[in-house]
């Protein structure tokens, strides 16, 4: 019987501007040893050192607040909406990027908060 093909996960990331790289790496490490193929975030966070460090050689996708806000997520945040214009960055970005890379766009791990960061996983 053939083994099912598993597709790499998508890591959705929300960070506050200027978040230290160590904070995001800590939050990602807390998720466990995972096969992440794509990192996704808010377009305004491209160029953040923490995002660049986590993305490494992986595909990095970014979405506008309008694109993120159109995604139905289980854990929207009024604080994130006030700060960014969308109720979700990590979960919505993970879902959109999973769909964009051929996945179902289903959350595997809902948002997890760290210091100045939020992460989520989708496939």
Protein Blocks (a to p, Z undefined) as FASTA:
>chain_A
ZZdddddddddddddehiafklmmmmmmmnopcddfbdcddfklgoiaklmmmnmmaccd
dddfklmmmpccfbdcfklmmmnopabfklmmmmmmmmmnopnoiafbdcdddehiacdd
dZZ
